[in-house]
Amino acid sequence: MVQCQFNGAAASEEELRTLREQLLALDPSKAEKEGGKESQVQLRSIFLQDYRDVSNKAPYDCPTELLWGEKHIYETLLDLRFRVSVDSFFQVNTSAAEVLYRLIAEWAAPDPETTVFDICCGTGTIGLTMAKTAKEIVGIEMVPSAIEDATFNAQLNGITNARFILGKAEDVLEKTLAGFSGRCVGIVDPPRAGLHVNTTRAIRKCLPLKRLVYVSCRQGAFLDNISELCRSPSKTLSGAPFRPVRAMAVDMFPHTDHVELVVLFERD
Ligand SMILES: C[S@@+](CC[C@H](N)C(=O)[O-])C[C@H]1O[C@@H](n2cnc3c(N)ncnc32)[C@H](O)[C@@H]1O
């Protein structure tokens, strides 16, 4: 699945027409009909997105046009099938993602009495790979198509103890955790900006939540969150502080400077 993002404001009509024709010509079914060579790359679909701003990622509600091919792709991960939409996050290095998710499950260690709060859950991967051993999975995610994928993926894999909540964690987590009294574990896998302070506040405030697995793709933002999770209680930060217990880096992107850092936090 390829999404081509361009800035339509900077292109002429002629350039846009040429771009579309070139991308349409990559459709393998069309190339076959016209006697073209089969591509080495298994292209399933091409999406076009006209984005006229400057950040490197368009907001998830920026319209995307399916130029040709299938609307979703499917991936197998830890023996589960996952549907992925173009706007949904999905780890690109599947075998390394399996290492990452196994590690998260080992440290989260849910049992049949444990509810897993999978915060920033994308297509539901982390929670769904633990569903068999947990009481319930509650995923929270702000991108609507990712929530649709997560709900679909639970059904696709016959998982009935998972539910997914659409919303920004900083807006919905406190209400989701309010009044929760069972055994639970939290997993946070935020984007590069890290967690909003309202999210770390809600986690601290939820007293039954004594174990938290933090997955960080950018360690700068993570440092701010560590101090919010671990400093002494104050007027704005209620609940006992967490302490980091174990940490491990997973090399999701070999030959780059980037790692996924997994840290287990606990508190009494
Ligand atoms: C690094 S991805 C992880 C996704 C998923 N855990 C996985 O492993 O595939 C971060 C996810 O957080 C979502 N996200 C970003 N900001 C969020 C927020 N404020 N509240 C909830 N989800 C958010 C993104 O849409 C994305 O799906």
The ligand as an SDF file (V2000), in Angstrom:
LIG
                    3D

 27 29  0  0  0  0  0  0  0  0999 V2000
    3.3670    4.7000   17.6930 C   0  0  0  0  0  0  0  0  0  0  0  0
    1.6870    4.4360   17.2000 S   0  0  0  0  0  0  0  0  0  0  0  0
    1.3190    2.9420   18.0500 C   0  0  0  0  0  0  0  0  0  0  0  0
    0.1240    2.1920   17.5550 C   0  0  0  0  0  0  0  0  0  0  0  0
   -0.0380    0.7520   18.0920 C   0  0  0  0  0  0  0  0  0  0  0  0
    0.1700    0.6780   19.5200 N   0  0  0  0  0  0  0  0  0  0  0  0
    0.8540   -0.2210   17.3510 C   0  0  0  0  0  0  0  0  0  0  0  0
    1.7850   -0.7640   17.9480 O   0  0  0  0  0  0  0  0  0  0  0  0
    0.6260   -0.4340   16.1500 O   0  0  0  0  0  0  0  0  0  0  0  0
    0.8730    5.6940   18.0890 C   0  0  0  0  0  0  0  0  0  0  0  0
   -0.6380    5.6980   17.9260 C   0  0  0  0  0  0  0  0  0  0  0  0
   -1.1740    6.6990   18.7830 O   0  0  0  0  0  0  0  0  0  0  0  0
   -2.2350    7.3720   18.1240 C   0  0  0  0  0  0  0  0  0  0  0  0
   -2.3540    8.6730   18.7830 N   0  0  0  0  0  0  0  0  0  0  0  0
   -1.6310    9.7980   18.5650 C   0  0  0  0  0  0  0  0  0  0  0  0
   -1.9840   10.7540   19.4210 N   0  0  0  0  0  0  0  0  0  0  0  0
   -2.9600   10.2280   20.2210 C   0  0  0  0  0  0  0  0  0  0  0  0
   -3.7360   10.7500   21.3040 C   0  0  0  0  0  0  0  0  0  0  0  0
   -3.5630   11.9890   21.7270 N   0  0  0  0  0  0  0  0  0  0  0  0
   -4.6500    9.9330   21.8750 N   0  0  0  0  0  0  0  0  0  0  0  0
   -4.8270    8.6610   21.4350 C   0  0  0  0  0  0  0  0  0  0  0  0
   -4.1290    8.1200   20.3990 N   0  0  0  0  0  0  0  0  0  0  0  0
   -3.1990    8.8930   19.8120 C   0  0  0  0  0  0  0  0  0  0  0  0
   -1.7860    7.4160   16.6840 C   0  0  0  0  0  0  0  0  0  0  0  0
   -2.8810    7.6030   15.8200 O   0  0  0  0  0  0  0  0  0  0  0  0
   -1.1350    6.0340   16.5230 C   0  0  0  0  0  0  0  0  0  0  0  0
   -2.0780    5.0770   16.1350 O   0  0  0  0  0  0  0  0  0  0  0  0
  1  2  1  0
  2  3  1  0
  2 10  1  0
  3  4  1  0
  4  5  1  0
  5  6  1  0
  5  7  1  0
  7  8  2  0
  7  9  1  0
 10 11  1  0
 11 12  1  0
 11 26  1  0
 12 13  1  0
 13 14  1  0
 13 24  1  0
 14 15  1  0
 14 23  1  0
 15 16  2  0
 16 17  1  0
 17 18  1  0
 17 23  2  0
 18 19  1  0
 18 20  2  0
 20 21  1  0
 21 22  2  0
 22 23  1  0
 24 25  1  0
 24 26  1  0
 26 27  1  0
M  CHG  2   2   1   9  -1
M  END
$$$$
